[in-house]
Amino acid sequence: MNLFKTTPLLSPRPDQRLSISFDMHQSLHVLQLPLYELAEWVTKEIENNPLLEFTNEKDPSYSRFALENSPITSCSLFEHLMSQAYQTFDSKEEIDLAEQIIGNLDERGFLSLPLNEEAIYNQSLYSSTLTAIQSFDPIGIAAYNLQHSFLLQLKYQNKENSLSYLIIKEYYDDLLHNRLLFLSQKLGCALKEIKKIIQEEIKSLNIHPGYSFRNEITPYVYPDIIITREEELYPIEVNESLIPSFRIKSNENQENLCLQPYLHHANRLVYILNKRKKTLQAVGDYLFKRQKPFFLENNPHLNPMTLKEVAESIGLHESTISRAIADKYLSCSQGIFSLRKLFSTVTKNDSGEEVSAQMVKQQLSQLINNENKKFPYSDEALAKQLKQLGQSCSRRTIAKYRHLLNIPHSSLRRKW
């Protein structure tokens, strides 16, 4: 009896249609899972199915995966501040108010949410409690915004009478917009002195005091597709190292009607995993074929490639390709890359030719990195520079790509 062989369904009953719909939904769900999540899901499926058994229950690769991804407990910002509150305040009223204030801090450590009216019935007590919390470690905590946090930090450094304090307090907007000449004239200081204050005193301030207490777990990135080099060959492999190996038990009791649903689930698990592997293999093969200059010649410029193009080439729906590359990575000699990063949006230049948007962004970023920061390129100048490189883009397109690359306007890039 071949357990993996499926029988064609000619006239499915309503319950069979429901089963088919569920199978398709689960297949798409599994396709979207990254490797480490897939390993967890498969393990649970095996443990919950009496007809499935691990071929090696103490799989070393999976044990290593579980160990490396185990959460690490650390002190939270709330706990760190409350420990200081217990040492600072004596009355229960102060402790309760401090707990409300600290509980309303966002992850940056700023008091962005107002307290309810009941919490501030005693304005004097609220003010004194908040002032005390603002002296807690890390300095700059419980501020209303970044400007306020900077002022608290400078105050702690006994710089309330300094130019840096005055700039933050009175000319914060001018500082944000890089109006250094205006500051120099307004404060009666040489431009060189203003630049020195910004570099040595203001840039050293903590932008997000609370971030050092973020308890974020960054799991190790396990590549789903691996491209290795073996002499002149480049085998493309779907990584299954974390998936526990299993088998369907050879048991005469499988004929028992009570076990038939478990047998169906076992066969479905084998089918879904094989289908996922086949899909990722096809995607990996096409990626290598389409982006050979990147893989073989270390060419950073990707060829234009869309989800629709890949879907049509390997005979799958575009949404299936989108699920196949979601949260997945590829490992090659150049490093580990997100699969989605290897796709490049196709755009048209002014001549109507299709070019890679990723390539345009890379060239734009390189131009800005190499520009004279005392005279940074305007968007119009960048458009002219790109045209000389064979990429004709409008000024509006340049501004759009700058925004996507988190590159500020030329006025904010200027260094005096």
Secondary structure in CASP SS format (residue, H / E / C, confidence):
PFRMAT SS
TARGET T0000
AUTHOR 0000-0000-0000
METHOD secondary structure of the structure
MODEL  1
M C 1.00
N C 1.00
L C 1.00
F C 1.00
K C 1.00
T C 1.00
T C 1.00
P C 1.00
L C 1.00
L C 1.00
S C 1.00
P C 1.00
R C 1.00
P H 1.00
D H 1.00
Q H 1.00
R H 1.00
L H 1.00
S H 1.00
I H 1.00
S H 1.00
F H 1.00
D H 1.00
M H 1.00
H H 1.00
Q H 1.00
S H 1.00
L H 1.00
H H 1.00
V H 1.00
L H 1.00
Q H 1.00
L C 1.00
P C 1.00
L H 1.00
Y H 1.00
E H 1.00
L H 1.00
A H 1.00
E H 1.00
W H 1.00
V H 1.00
T H 1.00
K H 1.00
E H 1.00
I H 1.00
E H 1.00
N C 1.00
N C 1.00
P C 1.00
L C 1.00
L E 1.00
E E 1.00
F E 1.00
T C 1.00
N C 1.00
E C 1.00
K C 1.00
D C 1.00
P H 1.00
S H 1.00
Y H 1.00
S H 1.00
R H 1.00
F H 1.00
A H 1.00
L H 1.00
E H 1.00
N C 1.00
S C 1.00
P C 1.00
I C 1.00
T C 1.00
S C 1.00
C C 1.00
S C 1.00
L H 1.00
F H 1.00
E H 1.00
H H 1.00
L H 1.00
M H 1.00
S H 1.00
Q H 1.00
A H 1.00
Y H 1.00
Q H 1.00
T H 1.00
F C 1.00
D C 1.00
S C 1.00
K H 1.00
E H 1.00
E H 1.00
I H 1.00
D H 1.00
L H 1.00
A H 1.00
E H 1.00
Q H 1.00
I H 1.00
I H 1.00
G H 1.00
N C 1.00
L C 1.00
D C 1.00
E C 1.00
R C 1.00
G C 1.00
F C 1.00
L C 1.00
S C 1.00
L C 1.00
P C 1.00
L C 1.00
N C 1.00
E H 1.00
E H 1.00
A H 1.00
I H 1.00
Y C 1.00
N C 1.00
Q H 1.00
S H 1.00
L H 1.00
Y H 1.00
S H 1.00
S H 1.00
T H 1.00
L H 1.00
T H 1.00
A H 1.00
I H 1.00
Q C 1.00
S C 1.00
F C 1.00
D C 1.00
P C 1.00
I C 1.00
G C 1.00
I C 1.00
A C 1.00
A C 1.00
Y C 1.00
N C 1.00
L H 1.00
Q H 1.00
H H 1.00
S H 1.00
F H 1.00
L H 1.00
L H 1.00
Q H 1.00
L H 1.00
K H 1.00
Y H 1.00
Q C 1.00
N C 1.00
K C 1.00
E C 1.00
N C 1.00
S C 1.00
L H 1.00
S H 1.00
Y H 1.00
L H 1.00
I H 1.00
I H 1.00
K H 1.00
E H 1.00
Y C 1.00
Y H 1.00
D H 1.00
D H 1.00
L H 1.00
L H 1.00
H C 1.00
N C 1.00
R C 1.00
L H 1.00
L H 1.00
F H 1.00
L H 1.00
S H 1.00
Q H 1.00
K H 1.00
L H 1.00
G C 1.00
C C 1.00
A C 1.00
L H 1.00
K H 1.00
E H 1.00
I H 1.00
K H 1.00
K H 1.00
I H 1.00
I H 1.00
Q H 1.00
E H 1.00
E H 1.00
I H 1.00
K C 1.00
S C 1.00
L C 1.00
N C 1.00
I C 1.00
H C 1.00
P H 1.00
G H 1.00
Y H 1.00
S H 1.00
F H 1.00
R C 1.00
N C 1.00
E C 1.00
I C 1.00
T C 1.00
P C 1.00
Y C 1.00
V C 1.00
Y C 1.00
P C 1.00
D C 1.00
I E 1.00
I E 1.00
I E 1.00
T C 1.00
R C 1.00
E E 1.00
E C 1.00
E C 1.00
L E 1.00
Y C 1.00
P C 1.00
I E 1.00
E E 1.00
V E 1.00
N C 1.00
E C 1.00
S C 1.00
L C 1.00
I C 1.00
P C 1.00
S C 1.00
F E 1.00
R E 1.00
I E 1.00
K C 1.00
S C 1.00
N C 1.00
E H 1.00
N H 1.00
Q H 1.00
E H 1.00
N C 1.00
L H 1.00
C H 1.00
L H 1.00
Q H 1.00
P H 1.00
Y H 1.00
L H 1.00
H H 1.00
H H 1.00
A H 1.00
N H 1.00
R H 1.00
L H 1.00
V H 1.00
Y H 1.00
I H 1.00
L H 1.00
N H 1.00
K H 1.00
R H 1.00
K H 1.00
K H 1.00
T H 1.00
L H 1.00
Q H 1.00
A H 1.00
V H 1.00
G H 1.00
D H 1.00
Y H 1.00
L H 1.00
F H 1.00
K H 1.00
R H 1.00
Q C 1.00
K H 1.00
P H 1.00
F H 1.00
F H 1.00
L H 1.00
E H 1.00
N C 1.00
N C 1.00
P C 1.00
H C 1.00
L C 1.00
N C 1.00
P C 1.00
M E 1.00
T C 1.00
L H 1.00
K H 1.00
E H 1.00
V H 1.00
A H 1.00
E H 1.00
S H 1.00
I H 1.00
G C 1.00
L C 1.00
H C 1.00
E H 1.00
S H 1.00
T H 1.00
I H 1.00
S H 1.00
R H 1.00
A H 1.00
I H 1.00
A C 1.00
D C 1.00
K C 1.00
Y E 1.00
L E 1.00
S E 1.00
C E 1.00
S C 1.00
Q C 1.00
G E 1.00
I E 1.00
F E 1.00
S E 1.00
L H 1.00
R H 1.00
K H 1.00
L H 1.00
F C 1.00
S E 1.00
T C 1.00
V E 1.00
T E 1.00
K E 1.00
N C 1.00
D C 1.00
S C 1.00
G C 1.00
E C 1.00
E E 1.00
V E 1.00
S E 1.00
A H 1.00
Q H 1.00
M H 1.00
V H 1.00
K H 1.00
Q H 1.00
Q H 1.00
L H 1.00
S H 1.00
Q H 1.00
L H 1.00
I H 1.00
N H 1.00
N C 1.00
E C 1.00
N C 1.00
K C 1.00
K C 1.00
F C 1.00
P C 1.00
Y C 1.00
S C 1.00
D H 1.00
E H 1.00
A H 1.00
L H 1.00
A H 1.00
K H 1.00
Q H 1.00
L H 1.00
K H 1.00
Q H 1.00
L C 1.00
G C 1.00
Q C 1.00
S C 1.00
C C 1.00
S C 1.00
R H 1.00
R H 1.00
T H 1.00
I H 1.00
A H 1.00
K H 1.00
Y H 1.00
R H 1.00
H H 1.00
L H 1.00
L C 1.00
N C 1.00
I C 1.00
P C 1.00
H C 1.00
S H 1.00
S H 1.00
L H 1.00
R H 1.00
R C 1.00
K C 1.00
W C 1.00
END
